[in-house]
Amino acid sequence: PSVEPAAPPIDRAPARQAPAKRALLRAMGKGIEPLVEQARAARARGDLRATAEALKAVLQTDPRADWAYNELTELLFKLGRRADAEQLARLALRVNPRNAEAHDLLGTLLSELNDLPAGEWHFRRALELGAPQARATANLALNLMQQGRTEESAAHFAAADALAPGDVRTLAHWSKLHEVRGELDRARELLDRAEAAGSAARVDLLRATHLARAGQPREALAILAAAPRLNGDALLERGRLYDRLGRYDEAWQDFVAGKAALAAEGGGLEYHADAVEAFFARLARFFVPDTLAQLPRARVRAGVPQPIFVMGFPRSGTTLIEQVLTSHSAVRPGGELSFIGELRGLANQLFGTHESFPDNLARAFTADQHHAATLFRDHYFARAEQAGLLDGPHRFFTDKMPFNEIWLPLLRMAFPQAPVIHVMRHPLDVCVSIMANNMTHGFNCGYRIESIVHHLAAVANLVDHYGRAMGTTMGAAPHKLRYETFVRTQRESTAGLLAHLGLQFEESCVSFHENRRYARTPSYAQVTEKLNDRSVGRHERYARQLEPFAARLAPLIARHTE
């Protein structure tokens, strides 16, 4: 290939060089073999950071070493440096687009970032190019499961198992697939095989999850209580079990500890409140009535299914509403699509970064840039087509990406007529539910209760600003739906929702729990049950823990309960 790669640099400042790094620099003048030996030695002693530095040195000496790109990408991922790992995987594919393992690694990274269609593409490309077949096939199966394509996923898990019988990771994920489909007996069979191939400790969390799903919370708790060490996800699962058993103080302690563990496992994830406030302030200053009136708006693109945007803070009931909508014959599930958030990057490509976003959107005020809204629309549809959402007879598909409301003006430039459903739930119930579940969206806001409260208030204030500034100049106002009202008046609320979309009432939307699709959120199990009010007022059990934060959310609480 013609690309001349730039390898990751080594820090050459003498004052900061550890002895191992000085040894690397000395070895760089002696060819690649000493560097490879240092990388292997560092890996053998379990020093991941030293291994990463040695691999960087290898790439400085040989910028076309596929194996070094692949190993370093995996290491960066293990060290929690996901953005660096993604950048390096992309570089590896620019250097050699036939690097099968790099395709597999980038597919994994993109799937982690919730770009599942792109992840699927790279897994399939890896298999075409001869990547390790069992691993890439299992990765593809997991990706398809996360997209809700469970039948295809099951076939690929079976194929991966045939290629490498007894692989614990394959069996564990395959078991999870059957668990989310409610096929608990088959899930247990696969979990037993995984345990036999590995150890009980490696499947403790899945075993506990299966028991909890089967209505055996005490048995599930006993497994986790006996474990010598729990990771972040296992601590959250134990907290949820304590919650089910009415042991709320212990539940909250596990929620706090689990979130701290997850942040650490992710490489020290933090929420930067000042940066969020500064960014939201920039959005509010630019998107004012006069500016919004000048922005271009795309026409409806005929002949293709149209998106329905389901918005609301995570854990507010958006998965429930998507399940209701996709139980209708005219609506197919899209899930959490990253496409609207990508429009910010597209704006920077179109208008440059001499002015920061969103100020650079002012360039669209002129005739020669007025087509930007159409480009936004067509980018979204191009990504939707890649995901297979434009195929078939459906009139609509759903998009319930968390925090799409931050980009509402961009959304309305591309889709001024698209229906927007805004789901609301008691703010303190939302806080408790986020604490109890692993949530990766929202600038890392989900790892501490203080950050959750701050972000909830900040997003609500921004959305209120948009509502006042936009009025009716950029499409119809969102259809607002309160979770508690929906629970109390399911049939009437469902009928009103469908009428808003211009859809005929279908009984299947009331029986949404019979919809067998897999919703890739922590709510996947709840939406396969009949509607109930068990989660309404959940915050009252944690009144003491939430009391310090109630004042910050008082305006939102008052508005929600009025």
Secondary structure, DSSP 8 states (H G I E B T S, - for coil): -------------GGG--HHHHHHHHHGGG-HHHHHHHHHHHHHTT-HHHHHHHHHHHHHH-TT-HHHHHHHHHHHHHTT-HHHHHHHHHHHHHH-TT-HHHHHHHHHHHHHTT-HHHHHHHHHHHHHTT--HHHHHHHHHHHHHHTT-HHHHHHHHHHHHHHSTT-HHHHHHHHHHHHHTT-HHHHHHHHHHHHHHS-GGGGHHHHHHHHHHTT-HHHHHHHHHH-S---HHHHHHHHHHHHHTT-HHHHHHHHHHHHHHHHHHTTS----HHHHHHHHHHHHHHS-HHHHHHS------TTS-EEEEEESSTTSSHHHHHHHHHTSTTEE---S--TTTHHHHHHHHHH-SSS-TTGGGGGGGSGGGTTHHHHHHHHHHHHHHHTTTT-SS-SEEEE--TTGGGGHHHHHHH-TT--EEEEE--HHHHHHHHHTS----STTGGGSHHHHHHHHHHHHHHHHHHHHHHTTTTS---EEEEHHHHHHTHHHHHHHHHHHTT----GGGTTGGG------STTTTGGGS----TTTTGGGGGHHHHHHHHTTTHHHHHHHH-
